[in-house]
Amino acid sequence: MKNIKIEIKWAIFFTLMTLTWMLLEKICGLHGKYIDYHLYLTNLFAIPAILFMVLALKDKKKNFYHGNMSYTQGLISGLVLSAIIALLSPLTQWIISYVISPEYFPNVIKRSVEIGYYKTIDEAEANFNYKNYAINSTIFAFIFGAVTTVIAMIFIRTKK
């Protein structure tokens, strides 16, 4: 457990940042009045997500490896961090879906049918629901974290 203490800490930070981001989206009206912009603006989440991954890897390098971390060590750390974030994703999505913004799914379902993205409410409901989002966020969290780690470690690793 001591070996992954930093990854656990940053996974919790990442989860809190995600919840804060979703709260800000809701406050800004992206889950209601301005839902048409949500599809585009939610992608800006990649900026803090990448930043948190990089900060976590730098923390691991500095405080666990004492400033000397190989590419492989960083890759393993990033994959462990990504796995923890992915494991927390269903809970994070539950909090988003049922506590922060319970109106999001009904709003996006209604709007996606109105603009013709889906032909029926049933089609839209099949896509916009907690179960689907929980599964997708779990898979995406791990893949996005792994890809970010692969690239970030090119710059963070100790070069010899």
N, C-alpha and C positions, 0 to 999 in steps of 0.2 A: 504494500500500500504506500509505503514511503517513496518508492520509485515513481509513482504516478500522482503524487500529491499536487504537483504544479498543474498537471493536466486536469485533475478534478477541479481545482480552483478556477482555472480558465474556462472550463465547461460551464461552471456555475455563473461566472461573469458573462459568458456568451449567452446563456439562457436569459439572464436578467436584461441584457442588452436587447435581445430579441423581443421580450415582453414590453420593454420600454418603447421600442420601435413600433410595435403594433398598437400600443396605446396612443402614440403620436399620430399614427395613421388614422385612428378612429377620431381623435380630437380634431384633426385637420379635415375631417369629412370624407376621407377616402373609402370609408366603409358604408357611406350613406349618400349624402347630397352630391359628392364628387366621385362617385364610384367609377364613372367612366375613365377617370385618370389613374385609378388604382393599378391597373394592369401595367402601366408604364412606370409610375413612380415607385412602386414597391420594389422594382429592380435596383433602386439606389441602395437597398439594404446590403448589396454586395460590398459596398465601400466599408462600412463598419465591420462586416463579417471578415473581410480580408485583413483589416487592421487588427482585429482581435486575435486572429490566427498568428499573424506575424509577431505581435506582442507576446503571445504565449510561447512561441518558439524562441524568441529572444530571452524571455524569462528563464526558460529551461536551460538555454546555453549559459547564461550568466550565473544562475543560482544552483544549478545541479551539476553542470559540467565545468564550472569554474572558468567560463570563457573559451573553452576548447571543445567544440561539438562537431563531430563528423556529419557528413550528409546522411549516412545511414542512421545515426543516433537521432538526428532531427526528424528524419522520415518516420521512424518508429514512434517518436513522441507525437508527431502530428497525426499519425494514424490512430494512436490511442486516444488523443484528444477528440478526433473526429468521431470515433466510436462512442465515446462517452456522450458527446453532444447528440449523436443519433439516438442513443438510448433514452436521453431526456426529451427527445422531440415529441413523442406522443403526449407526454404530460404538458409540455409547453404548448402544444397545439390545443389540448383540452382547455387550458387556462385561457388561451386566445379565443377559442370558439364559444365557450360557455360562460366566461367571466368578463373578459375585456370587451368582446364585441359579438354578443349573441345575435345581433341583427345582421351581421355580415352575410351569412349564407342566404337568408331569405331575400336580402337586397340584391345580391349578385345573381341569384337564380331568376328573380323577377326581371332584372335589367338585361340579362343575357338572352332571355326569350323576347323581350321587347325589341331589342336591336337585331334579332334574327341569328344570333350566334348559335342558339339551340332552337329547334322547332317547337319543342314542348317543354312544359315544366318538368315532366318526368326525366327527360334527357338531361336537363340542367341539374336536377337534384341528384342524378347518378354521378355527376362530376363534383358538384359543390356540396360536400358533406364532411363531417368530422373524420369518418373512417378513411376516406380517400385522402384527405389532407394529412392525416397522421401517418399513413403509409408513405405518401410522397415526400413529406418533410423528413422522415427518417432516412429514406434512401438518398435524397438530395443532400442532406446534411453530411452524410459520410462521403459521398462522391465529391461534393464541393470542397470539403475539408481536405480530402486526399489530394485533389488537383492543386489546391492552394499550397499545400505543404510541399508537393513535388517542385513547384516553381519557386516558392519562397526560400527553400533550403539551398538553392543555387547561390543565393546572395547571403544567407545567414551562416552557412557552414564556415568552419575555420578552414582557411585555405593554407595549405602547407607547400 
